[in-house]
Amino acid sequence: ASVTVSLPEADVNIGTRLRASVSLADFGGNRLSGRAVEWRSTNVTVASVDQDGNVTAQAPGTTRIVARSEDGVEGSAPLSVRGFIHRWTFNAPGPTG
């Protein structure tokens, strides 16, 4: 049996929400449907996932989004979350005369 997890993007910014999808197959490679899966993130600080496969990027870092089938087979997909880049501009005062 196999479990294949797919994400629409693998490299996202904090706050991004996306939907993971899963494909299940038996040992013969025949696609299975109507099966329940349990979702989890290997690093819940970086991203969370609910039981419908909805992923929320929460902090910079990397994680894997994992789906586990009813028979205990797991598959996962990597996710990298970037922090926001802040650019600060400092204006020095001009010469005084």
Disulfide bonds with the S-S distance in Angstrom:
none
